[in-house]
């Protein structure tokens, strides 16, 4: 799973899918994926871990932590 900033948008790419959204939506998309991961007492955490980590890396880059 990889994520990067491209022209004011965030691009997330997995093996079989790709998502592109405006940079300003990053906090909402992170919250969305964290919520999916937490469903059913965390049963889906492993499934969404790579997506969350990729988005957190973009967030860190924006905050100057990378």
HELIX and SHEET records of a PDB file:
HELIX    1   1 UNK A   23  UNK A   25  5                                   3    
HELIX    2   2 UNK A   26  UNK A   42  1                                  17    
HELIX    3   3 UNK A   45  UNK A   62  1                                  18    
SHEET    1   A 3 UNK A   2  UNK A   6  0                                        
SHEET    2   A 3 UNK A   9  UNK A  13 -1                                        
SHEET    3   A 3 UNK A  18  UNK A  22 -1                                        
END                                                                             
